[in-house]
Amino acid sequence: MVRRRRSVLLLLLALTVLSPLVLYTHRLSAALNPIRRSDLPGEIANQGRGVKSSKLNALPLESVSFMKEPVGVVFSEESRESASKLTEPDSQEFPSRKAGEHKNRVLSEATAADGVRSKDEGLIDQVTIREGHDDGSMRGSFDQQETTMASQQKSTSEVNSLETVAEQTSVNVLAVNSLEGNKDSQSQTAALLDTRIRNIRDLLIKAKVYLGLGAIRANPQYLKDLRQRIREVQKVLGDASKDSDLPKNANEKVKTLEQTLIKGKQMQDDCSVVVKKLRAMLHSAEEQLHAHKKQTVFLTQLAAKTLPKGLHCLPLRLANEYFSLDRDHQQFPNKEKLDDPKLYHYALFSDNILAAAVVVNSTVLNAKHPSHHVFHIVTDRLNYAPMRMWFLSNPPGKATVEVQNIEEFTWLNSSYSPVLKQLESQSMIDYYFRTHRANSDSNLKYRNPKYLSILNHLRFYLPEIYPKLHKIVFLDDDVVVKKDLTSLWSIDMKGKVIGVVETCGESFHRFDRYLNFSNPVIAKNFDPHACGWAFGMNVFDLAEWRRQNITEIYHSWQKLNKDRLLWKLGTLPPGLITFWNKTFPLNRSWHVLGLGYNPHVSSRDIERAAVIHYNGNMKPWLEIGLPKFRNYWSTYLDYDQPFLRECNINP
């Protein structure tokens, strides 16, 4: 008796599973005859599983003569257009749908090669799913999460259109089997791998809004349940970055949260309260974003100006070694070359030993005749001995090096230089060290310690420092030389004083970016849209400088700016003013900038450049330096050098 009952149950179960398939197969084969079943795409052949036959026959089927296998592309990044745009002149529109129904899968076929298409052509297949109502009746319904993908693929002979609207469910997921020879189509859906994650995050935001509503907070039990559901979904979401990272129970937890929110929606019908809450959350998020941006700027400036331990250790070790040398061993060779105007002379003003070493090494290694190059390095008193010791122990081949102490320039004092007088003034000290005062500038950029160093302003006194030279190339200590620079000395500058690479490719590199054009003195003398340029690699005609008395022009403008009303601080604004109409434009390949702040500098531009410049906060010797550009700099340092190993300085 028991065995007979078991047989009856198995028979009924088999009939329940197989009858829809038999019915679907019978109708489809009758409609598509004489097309063989094996000729149909795998997607159509498998579509009947678990779907009522009445829905499968809701739309007219295509005629046999124009039936064509669907395009294998499921999703293309090149097209996200709506279904209306996918209907070409030779295709018909999709049939309208009843309210409460959603598209799940639509396959639209292309025309034959002759372009003929019948009027009764329609959709091959359509599976519809009815949503559950807001009363919480979720029985027999699918999840409401829906993603839309559209693709459009064109060829020279025909146009194939495919629209797929897929609805993901946690209770009953429709199985779609693609052809074995068409596996590439699966990879094209990667663009929406994080769709579910974004929907879950939006759902969490909505749930948090509900927590702040008055009607919700008045119901302690519901409030407790909602918080519990939020914690569960947050735990499921975790650190997932794409849909495949979600655990198996994610759909169940999300569905539970959705049901809880449906109950909350019935309790709260006042939309204005929800809008006010959302606005409050938006305002709070904007304030947090602003605070985080300020903190980021501060930390970036701090990281850029903080001396790493290795760079603090290095000058101490070098100074100790330098003072242990005999006086005769503290001198550099080839002193007779220092004033020879026939050689190639470089000016480098720096207190950074490693940076200066890279500039010298890169220039010498790329020079055709290193023995003809002379480097004039000026540093401060603190780094004078270490700088000399470095180049004594690491001579740059056959090139000549001179290291000077800025305090040796006794003529450069506050009575001669207005900028030096300003740097020593009480107002400047207050500006830098008493930041709580009302007149202090909140921009941390202008609190860079380099602005207090006279080393930064020595470039305006080149004729006085090197009275016997006619031409000199100025190099910043954050550049790397990649090609021979001797061609700079043969350029005819046509009576101009300085050769520069202009930087007006962007609007913020115009004069109005650096100068205060609300001041009538600036507005009357300069063009706000004039093209800016950059220090870092510049060739100076010192003979023309002396003839035009450029230093006196610089002093006059510095006196006018004693209250910092014409420009803030730095050397570029006074440089733009001092050398106004006295600049000779160089080819852009001579000087490529941005490696200290712009990660998108073209590698092609870098390879073609004679000099690359790490202007910005992300210097290559700092941990915050851009990794993709650091190798250009570190190539010119020997990290096996004993002093570097002792100070634990590594690439």
Backbone hydrogen bonds, N-H to C=O, Kabsch-Sander energy under -0.5 kcal/mol:
donor,donor_aa,acceptor,acceptor_aa,energy
5,R,1,M,-2.0
6,R,2,V,-2.3
7,S,3,R,-2.0
8,V,4,R,-2.1
9,L,5,R,-2.5
10,L,6,R,-2.2
11,L,7,S,-2.1
12,L,8,V,-2.5
13,L,9,L,-2.3
14,A,10,L,-2.2
15,L,11,L,-2.3
16,T,12,L,-2.4
17,V,13,L,-1.8
18,L,14,A,-2.7
19,S,15,L,-2.2
21,L,17,V,-0.6
22,V,18,L,-2.7
23,L,19,S,-2.7
24,Y,20,P,-2.7
25,T,21,L,-2.8
26,H,22,V,-2.4
27,R,23,L,-2.2
28,L,24,Y,-2.6
29,S,25,T,-2.4
30,A,26,H,-1.8
31,A,27,R,-2.1
32,L,28,L,-2.3
33,N,29,S,-1.0
35,I,32,L,-3.0
39,D,36,R,-1.2
40,L,36,R,-0.5
40,L,37,R,-1.1
44,I,41,P,-0.6
45,A,41,P,-2.0
46,N,42,G,-1.4
47,Q,44,I,-1.1
49,R,46,N,-1.1
51,V,48,G,-1.4
56,L,52,K,-1.3
57,N,53,S,-1.1
58,A,55,K,-1.4
66,F,63,S,-0.5
67,M,64,V,-1.3
74,V,72,G,-0.6
76,S,150,A,-0.7
79,S,76,S,-1.4
85,K,82,S,-0.8
86,L,82,S,-0.8
87,T,83,A,-0.6
87,T,84,S,-0.7
88,E,86,L,-1.0
91,S,88,E,-2.3
101,E,98,K,-1.4
102,H,129,I,-0.7
106,V,163,E,-0.6
107,L,125,D,-0.6
108,S,106,V,-0.5
112,A,116,V,-0.8
115,G,112,A,-1.8
121,E,118,S,-1.2
124,I,107,L,-1.5
128,T,126,Q,-0.5
129,I,102,H,-0.7
131,E,100,G,-1.3
136,G,133,H,-1.0
138,M,136,G,-1.4
141,S,138,M,-1.7
142,F,130,R,-0.6
147,T,166,A,-2.2
149,M,164,T,-1.9
151,S,162,L,-1.6
153,Q,160,N,-1.6
155,S,158,E,-1.8
160,N,153,Q,-1.8
162,L,151,S,-1.3
164,T,149,M,-1.7
166,A,147,T,-0.8
166,A,164,T,-0.6
168,Q,145,Q,-0.7
168,Q,166,A,-0.6
176,V,174,L,-0.5
177,N,175,A,-0.5
178,S,176,V,-0.6
182,N,179,L,-1.6
183,K,180,E,-0.5
185,S,182,N,-1.0
186,Q,183,K,-1.3
187,S,183,K,-0.5
187,S,184,D,-0.7
188,Q,184,D,-0.6
188,Q,185,S,-0.7
189,T,186,Q,-1.3
190,A,187,S,-1.2
192,L,189,T,-1.5
193,L,190,A,-1.5
195,T,192,L,-1.5
198,R,194,D,-2.3
199,N,195,T,-2.2
200,I,196,R,-2.5
201,R,197,I,-2.3
202,D,198,R,-2.2
203,L,199,N,-2.1
204,L,200,I,-2.1
205,I,201,R,-2.1
206,K,202,D,-2.2
207,A,203,L,-2.3
208,K,204,L,-2.3
209,V,205,I,-1.8
210,Y,206,K,-1.8
211,L,207,A,-1.4
212,G,208,K,-0.7
212,G,209,V,-1.1
213,L,210,Y,-1.4
217,R,213,L,-2.3
218,A,214,G,-1.4
219,N,216,I,-1.7
223,L,219,N,-2.6
224,K,220,P,-2.4
225,D,221,Q,-2.2
226,L,222,Y,-2.9
227,R,223,L,-2.1
228,Q,224,K,-2.0
229,R,225,D,-2.5
230,I,226,L,-2.4
231,R,227,R,-2.3
232,E,228,Q,-2.1
233,V,229,R,-2.3
234,Q,230,I,-2.7
235,K,231,R,-2.3
236,V,232,E,-2.1
237,L,233,V,-2.8
238,G,234,Q,-2.7
240,A,237,L,-2.3
243,D,193,L,-2.7
245,D,242,K,-2.0
246,L,243,D,-1.5
250,A,247,P,-1.4
251,N,248,K,-0.5
253,K,249,N,-2.0
254,V,250,A,-2.6
255,K,251,N,-2.5
256,T,252,E,-2.0
257,L,253,K,-2.1
258,E,254,V,-2.4
259,Q,255,K,-2.3
260,T,256,T,-2.0
261,L,257,L,-2.3
262,I,258,E,-2.0
263,K,259,Q,-1.7
264,G,260,T,-1.9
265,K,261,L,-2.5
266,Q,262,I,-1.5
267,M,263,K,-1.2
268,Q,264,G,-1.6
269,D,267,M,-0.5
271,C,269,D,-1.1
273,V,270,D,-0.5
274,V,270,D,-1.1
275,V,271,C,-2.5
276,K,272,S,-2.3
277,K,273,V,-2.2
278,L,274,V,-2.4
279,R,275,V,-2.4
280,A,276,K,-2.2
281,M,277,K,-2.3
282,L,278,L,-2.5
283,H,279,R,-2.6
284,S,280,A,-2.3
285,A,281,M,-2.4
286,E,282,L,-2.3
287,E,283,H,-2.1
288,Q,284,S,-2.3
289,L,285,A,-2.4
290,H,286,E,-2.4
291,A,287,E,-2.3
292,H,288,Q,-2.5
293,K,289,L,-2.2
294,K,290,H,-2.1
295,Q,291,A,-2.2
296,T,292,H,-2.4
297,V,293,K,-2.4
298,F,294,K,-2.4
299,L,295,Q,-2.7
300,T,296,T,-2.4
301,Q,297,V,-2.4
302,L,298,F,-2.6
303,A,299,L,-2.7
304,A,300,T,-2.1
305,K,301,Q,-1.6
306,T,302,L,-1.2
312,H,308,P,-1.3
313,C,309,K,-2.5
314,L,310,G,-2.2
316,L,312,H,-0.8
317,R,313,C,-2.2
318,L,314,L,-2.5
319,A,315,P,-2.6
320,N,316,L,-2.1
321,E,317,R,-1.8
322,Y,318,L,-2.5
323,F,319,A,-2.2
324,S,321,E,-0.6
325,L,322,Y,-1.6
329,H,326,D,-0.6
330,Q,327,R,-1.1
331,Q,328,D,-0.8
337,K,334,N,-1.5
338,L,335,K,-1.3
340,D,337,K,-1.2
343,L,340,D,-1.5
344,Y,372,H,-2.8
345,H,343,L,-0.7
346,Y,374,V,-2.4
347,A,473,V,-2.4
348,L,376,H,-2.6
350,S,348,L,-0.6
350,S,378,V,-1.8
353,I,351,D,-0.7
356,A,352,N,-2.3
357,A,353,I,-2.3
358,V,354,L,-2.1
359,V,355,A,-2.0
360,V,356,A,-2.2
361,N,357,A,-2.9
362,S,358,V,-2.7
363,T,359,V,-1.7
364,V,360,V,-2.4
365,L,361,N,-2.7
366,N,362,S,-1.1
367,A,364,V,-1.2
372,H,369,H,-2.1
373,H,370,P,-1.8
374,V,344,Y,-3.0
375,F,400,T,-2.8
376,H,346,Y,-3.0
376,H,374,V,-0.5
377,I,375,F,-0.7
377,I,402,E,-3.5
378,V,348,L,-2.2
379,T,404,Q,-2.5
384,Y,380,D,-0.6
384,Y,381,R,-0.6
385,A,381,R,-0.5
387,M,383,N,-2.2
388,R,384,Y,-2.1
389,M,385,A,-2.5
390,W,386,P,-2.2
391,F,387,M,-1.7
392,L,388,R,-1.8
393,S,389,M,-2.2
394,N,390,W,-1.7
397,G,395,P,-2.0
399,A,396,P,-1.7
400,T,373,H,-2.3
402,E,375,F,-2.4
404,Q,377,I,-2.9
406,I,379,T,-2.4
408,E,405,N,-2.4
409,F,406,I,-1.4
410,T,408,E,-1.8
412,L,409,F,-1.5
413,N,411,W,-1.3
416,Y,413,N,-1.0
417,S,413,N,-3.1
421,K,417,S,-1.7
422,Q,418,P,-2.1
423,L,419,V,-2.3
424,E,420,L,-1.3
425,S,422,Q,-1.1
429,I,425,S,-1.7
430,D,426,Q,-2.8
431,Y,427,S,-2.1
432,Y,428,M,-1.7
433,F,429,I,-2.8
434,R,430,D,-1.9
437,R,434,R,-1.4
440,S,437,R,-1.3
444,L,442,S,-0.6
446,Y,443,N,-1.3
447,R,444,L,-1.8
448,N,445,K,-1.0
451,Y,448,N,-1.9
452,L,449,P,-1.5
453,S,450,K,-1.1
456,N,453,S,-1.1
457,H,454,I,-1.3
458,L,454,I,-0.6
458,L,455,L,-0.8
460,F,457,H,-1.6
461,Y,458,L,-2.4
462,L,459,R,-0.7
465,I,461,Y,-2.0
466,Y,462,L,-2.4
469,L,466,Y,-1.2
472,I,540,F,-1.7
473,V,345,H,-2.2
474,F,472,I,-0.5
474,F,538,N,-3.3
475,L,347,A,-2.4
476,D,536,G,-2.3
479,V,476,D,-0.8
480,V,612,I,-2.3
482,K,610,A,-3.4
483,K,610,A,-1.2
488,L,485,L,-2.1
489,W,486,T,-1.1
490,S,487,S,-0.9
491,I,488,L,-1.0
493,M,491,I,-0.9
496,K,493,M,-1.9
497,V,582,K,-1.7
498,I,582,K,-1.8
499,G,539,V,-2.9
500,V,498,I,-0.5
500,V,584,F,-2.4
502,E,500,V,-0.6
503,T,532,G,-2.4
506,E,503,T,-0.7
509,H,506,E,-1.5
510,R,507,S,-1.2
511,F,530,A,-1.5
512,D,528,P,-2.2
513,R,510,R,-1.7
514,Y,511,F,-1.5
515,L,511,F,-2.2
516,N,566,L,-2.6
517,F,515,L,-1.1
519,N,516,N,-1.4
523,A,519,N,-2.5
524,K,520,P,-2.1
525,N,521,V,-0.9
525,N,522,I,-0.5
526,F,522,I,-1.8
530,A,527,D,-1.8
532,G,509,H,-1.6
534,A,501,V,-1.0
538,N,474,F,-2.0
539,V,499,G,-1.0
540,F,472,I,-3.0
541,D,497,V,-2.8
542,L,470,H,-1.5
542,L,540,F,-1.0
543,A,470,H,-1.3
545,W,541,D,-2.0
546,R,542,L,-2.3
547,R,543,A,-1.9
548,Q,544,E,-2.3
549,N,545,W,-0.7
549,N,546,R,-0.5
550,I,545,W,-1.6
553,I,549,N,-1.2
554,Y,550,I,-2.4
555,H,551,T,-2.2
556,S,552,E,-2.2
557,W,553,I,-1.9
558,Q,554,Y,-2.0
559,K,555,H,-2.0
560,L,556,S,-1.5
561,N,557,W,-1.2
562,K,559,K,-1.2
564,R,561,N,-2.0
575,G,571,T,-1.6
576,L,572,L,-2.8
577,I,573,P,-1.8
578,T,574,P,-3.1
579,F,575,G,-2.4
580,W,577,I,-1.5
582,K,579,F,-2.3
584,F,498,I,-3.1
586,L,500,V,-3.6
590,W,587,N,-2.0
591,H,588,R,-1.1
592,V,611,V,-2.7
593,L,591,H,-0.5
595,L,613,H,-1.8
596,G,615,N,-1.0
597,Y,594,G,-1.6
598,N,594,G,-3.0
601,V,598,N,-1.1
606,I,602,S,-1.9
607,E,603,S,-2.3
608,R,604,R,-1.7
609,A,605,D,-1.0
610,A,589,S,-2.6
611,V,590,W,-0.5
612,I,480,V,-2.5
613,H,592,V,-2.6
614,Y,478,D,-3.0
615,N,613,H,-0.9
618,M,596,G,-2.6
619,K,617,N,-1.9
622,L,619,K,-1.6
625,G,622,L,-1.4
626,L,618,M,-0.7
629,F,626,L,-1.5
630,R,626,L,-0.9
630,R,627,P,-0.6
631,N,627,P,-0.6
632,Y,629,F,-0.8
633,W,629,F,-0.6
633,W,630,R,-1.0
634,S,630,R,-2.6
635,T,631,N,-1.5
636,Y,633,W,-1.5
637,L,634,S,-1.7
639,Y,637,L,-0.9
641,Q,638,D,-1.7
644,L,641,Q,-0.5
645,R,641,Q,-2.1
646,E,642,P,-2.5
647,C,643,F,-1.3
648,N,645,R,-1.3
649,I,644,L,-2.7
650,N,648,N,-0.7
